Amino acid sequence: MSDSSLISRRNALKGLLSGAAGAATVPVIAAPNHTEPAPPVHASRFVFHDPDFTQSVKFPWEKLLSAEELATATALADLILPKDEVSPAASEVGVPDFINEWISADYPEHQEDREIIRGGLGWLSTESFKRFAKRFEELNNTQQSQIADDICDPAKTKPEYQIGATFFKRFRQLCVGGYYSHSQTWKSLGYIGNISVGGPYPGVPAEVIEKLGLQDVV
């Protein structure tokens, strides 16, 4: 390689470096900021309440269900998800408190659930007095089931029970959502969680392979 080519290459490198250094001294004109400022950072959030601090909400919010409403909600939740030999009753894992927390949340999207649940609990108490002259939570299981049977299937619900059916559908959804978020209920789903297995990996259980129809693949 000739000396002239070396000098040419050195000069080229010097030019690149000097250009980069010069560019670093040029003031940068910031682009106009058309976005909203970032919300303030909060160090922690409550896991159970889970407030959204980016919205203008009052927190902690007041729990809206009265003692009577909470008692009715507890009775209905336990009717839907009773205690058995595997799983606890809904009230034993805090489902009524979960529903109370949910409908009390100070978010616009919870407003409809609040009206449905509170209105439905009132409807349930009124219907209970009409039929049995008692509050719903004071009825025995058979009497409670008679009312629930009339509103648990929207396709079969009579017109005069449509309010109760709308309430029952949403209440049941919230019950199930709150219930199966608790670790004590996972056993009834067959979920064992992240546990260690001693010894060699046993592989996929045969009944699972058979259920999926993969006997000939494995």
C-alpha positions as CSV (number, residue, x, y, z in Angstrom):
1,M,0.0,0.0,0.0
2,S,1.5,3.4,-1.0
3,D,2.1,6.3,1.4
4,S,-0.3,8.5,-0.5
5,S,-3.2,6.1,0.2
6,L,-2.3,6.0,3.9
7,I,-2.3,9.8,4.0
8,S,-5.6,9.9,2.1
9,R,-7.2,7.5,4.5
10,R,-5.9,9.4,7.6
11,N,-7.2,12.7,6.2
12,A,-10.6,11.1,5.6
13,L,-10.8,9.8,9.2
14,K,-9.7,13.2,10.5
15,G,-12.5,14.8,8.4
16,L,-15.1,12.4,9.8
17,L,-14.0,13.0,13.4
18,S,-13.8,16.8,13.0
19,G,-17.3,16.8,11.4
20,A,-18.7,14.8,14.3
21,A,-17.1,17.1,16.8
22,G,-18.5,20.1,15.0
23,A,-21.9,18.7,14.9
24,A,-21.8,18.2,18.6
25,T,-21.4,21.9,19.2
26,V,-24.4,22.9,17.1
27,P,-27.3,23.8,19.3
28,V,-30.3,21.4,19.0
29,I,-33.7,23.0,18.4
30,A,-36.3,21.0,20.3
31,A,-39.4,19.9,18.4
32,P,-42.6,21.4,19.8
33,N,-44.2,19.1,22.4
34,H,-47.8,18.3,21.3
35,T,-48.3,15.6,23.9
36,E,-49.8,15.7,27.4
37,P,-47.3,15.7,30.2
38,A,-46.7,12.3,31.8
39,P,-48.8,11.6,34.9
40,P,-46.9,11.7,38.2
41,V,-45.2,8.5,39.2
42,H,-46.6,6.8,42.2
43,A,-44.3,4.5,44.2
44,S,-46.9,1.8,44.8
45,R,-50.4,0.8,44.1
46,F,-52.8,-1.2,46.2
47,V,-53.2,-4.7,44.8
48,F,-56.7,-5.3,45.9
49,H,-58.1,-1.8,45.3
50,D,-55.9,-1.1,42.3
51,P,-56.8,2.5,41.8
52,D,-56.0,4.1,38.4
53,F,-54.1,7.3,39.4
54,T,-54.2,8.6,35.9
55,Q,-58.0,9.2,36.3
56,S,-59.5,11.8,38.5
57,V,-61.0,9.5,41.2
58,K,-61.4,9.8,44.9
59,F,-59.4,7.2,46.7
60,P,-59.9,5.4,49.0
61,W,-63.5,5.4,47.9
62,E,-66.4,4.8,50.3
63,K,-68.0,1.3,50.3
64,L,-71.5,1.8,49.1
65,L,-73.3,-1.4,50.1
66,S,-75.3,-1.0,53.3
67,A,-75.2,-3.8,55.9
68,E,-78.6,-5.1,54.6
69,E,-77.4,-5.1,51.0
70,L,-74.2,-6.8,52.0
71,A,-76.1,-9.5,53.9
72,T,-78.3,-10.1,50.8
73,A,-75.3,-10.2,48.5
74,T,-73.6,-12.7,50.9
75,A,-76.6,-15.1,50.9
76,L,-76.9,-15.0,47.1
77,A,-73.1,-15.5,46.6
78,D,-73.1,-18.5,48.8
79,L,-76.2,-19.9,47.0
80,I,-74.3,-19.6,43.7
81,L,-71.0,-20.8,45.0
82,P,-71.7,-22.9,48.1
83,K,-69.1,-24.7,50.2
84,D,-68.4,-28.3,49.2
85,E,-65.8,-31.0,50.1
86,V,-63.2,-29.3,47.8
87,S,-63.8,-25.6,47.8
88,P,-64.9,-22.9,50.3
89,A,-68.1,-20.9,50.1
90,A,-68.0,-17.6,48.3
91,S,-68.3,-15.7,51.5
92,E,-65.3,-17.5,53.0
93,V,-63.0,-16.1,50.4
94,G,-64.4,-12.5,50.5
95,V,-66.5,-12.5,47.4
96,P,-69.2,-10.1,48.9
97,D,-66.4,-7.7,49.9
98,F,-65.0,-8.0,46.4
99,I,-68.3,-7.1,44.9
100,N,-68.7,-4.2,47.3
101,E,-65.3,-2.9,46.4
102,W,-66.0,-3.3,42.7
103,I,-69.3,-1.4,42.5
104,S,-68.0,1.3,44.8
105,A,-65.0,2.1,42.6
106,D,-65.1,5.7,41.5
107,Y,-64.7,5.0,37.8
108,P,-67.3,5.9,35.1
109,E,-67.2,2.4,33.7
110,H,-68.3,1.0,37.1
111,Q,-71.4,3.2,37.2
112,E,-73.6,0.7,35.3
113,D,-72.6,-2.2,37.5
114,R,-73.3,-0.1,40.6
115,E,-76.8,0.5,39.4
116,I,-77.5,-3.0,38.3
117,I,-76.2,-4.6,41.5
118,R,-77.7,-2.2,44.0
119,G,-81.0,-2.2,42.1
120,G,-81.0,-5.9,41.9
121,L,-80.3,-6.5,45.5
122,G,-83.3,-4.2,46.3
123,W,-85.4,-6.2,43.8
124,L,-84.4,-9.5,45.4
125,S,-85.4,-8.3,48.9
126,T,-88.8,-7.0,47.6
127,E,-89.4,-10.3,45.8
128,S,-88.5,-12.3,48.9
129,F,-91.0,-10.3,51.0
130,K,-93.7,-10.8,48.4
131,R,-93.2,-14.6,48.4
132,F,-92.2,-15.4,51.9
133,A,-92.5,-12.2,54.0
134,K,-88.8,-12.4,54.9
135,R,-85.6,-10.9,53.7
136,F,-83.7,-13.0,51.2
137,E,-80.9,-13.9,53.7
138,E,-83.5,-15.1,56.2
139,L,-84.9,-17.7,53.8
140,N,-83.8,-21.3,53.7
141,N,-81.9,-22.8,50.8
142,T,-85.0,-24.1,49.1
143,Q,-86.8,-20.8,49.2
144,Q,-83.8,-18.9,48.0
145,S,-83.4,-21.4,45.1
146,Q,-87.0,-20.9,44.1
147,I,-86.4,-17.2,43.5
148,A,-83.0,-17.8,41.8
149,D,-84.4,-20.4,39.5
150,D,-86.8,-17.8,38.1
151,I,-84.0,-15.3,37.1
152,C,-80.9,-17.5,36.4
153,D,-81.7,-18.2,32.8
154,P,-82.6,-15.1,30.7
155,A,-83.9,-17.2,27.9
156,K,-86.6,-18.7,30.2
157,T,-87.2,-15.7,32.4
158,K,-90.8,-14.3,32.5
159,P,-91.2,-10.6,31.5
160,E,-92.0,-9.6,35.1
161,Y,-88.6,-11.0,36.2
162,Q,-86.4,-9.3,33.6
163,I,-84.9,-6.9,36.1
164,G,-84.0,-9.7,38.3
165,A,-82.5,-11.7,35.4
166,T,-80.3,-8.8,34.3
167,F,-79.1,-8.4,37.9
168,F,-78.4,-12.1,38.4
169,K,-76.4,-12.4,35.3
170,R,-74.0,-9.6,36.2
171,F,-73.9,-10.6,39.9
172,R,-73.0,-14.2,39.0
173,Q,-70.2,-12.9,36.7
174,L,-68.7,-10.8,39.4
175,C,-69.0,-13.7,41.9
176,V,-67.1,-16.1,39.7
177,G,-64.5,-13.6,38.8
178,G,-63.8,-12.8,42.5
179,Y,-64.1,-16.4,43.6
180,Y,-61.6,-17.9,41.3
181,S,-59.0,-15.1,41.8
182,H,-58.5,-16.6,45.3
183,S,-55.9,-19.3,45.7
184,Q,-58.1,-21.4,48.0
185,T,-60.5,-22.1,45.1
186,W,-57.9,-23.2,42.5
187,K,-58.0,-26.8,43.7
188,S,-61.6,-27.2,42.3
189,L,-60.3,-26.2,38.9
190,G,-57.6,-28.8,39.0
191,Y,-54.9,-26.1,39.1
192,I,-52.0,-27.0,41.4
193,G,-49.9,-24.0,40.8
194,N,-46.1,-23.6,40.3
195,I,-44.8,-26.5,42.5
196,S,-41.6,-28.4,42.2
197,V,-41.6,-32.0,41.1
198,G,-39.1,-34.4,42.7
199,G,-37.1,-36.7,40.5
200,P,-37.3,-36.9,36.7
201,Y,-40.0,-35.0,34.8
202,P,-43.0,-37.4,34.6
203,G,-44.3,-36.0,31.4
204,V,-47.8,-35.1,30.4
205,P,-50.4,-37.2,32.2
206,A,-51.9,-39.9,30.0
207,E,-55.5,-38.7,30.6
208,V,-54.5,-35.3,29.2
209,I,-53.0,-36.8,26.1
210,E,-56.0,-38.9,25.6
211,K,-58.4,-36.0,26.1
212,L,-56.5,-34.0,23.4
213,G,-56.5,-37.0,21.1
214,L,-52.7,-37.0,20.8
215,Q,-52.0,-40.7,21.6
216,D,-50.6,-41.3,18.1
217,V,-48.5,-38.2,18.1
218,V,-46.6,-38.8,21.3
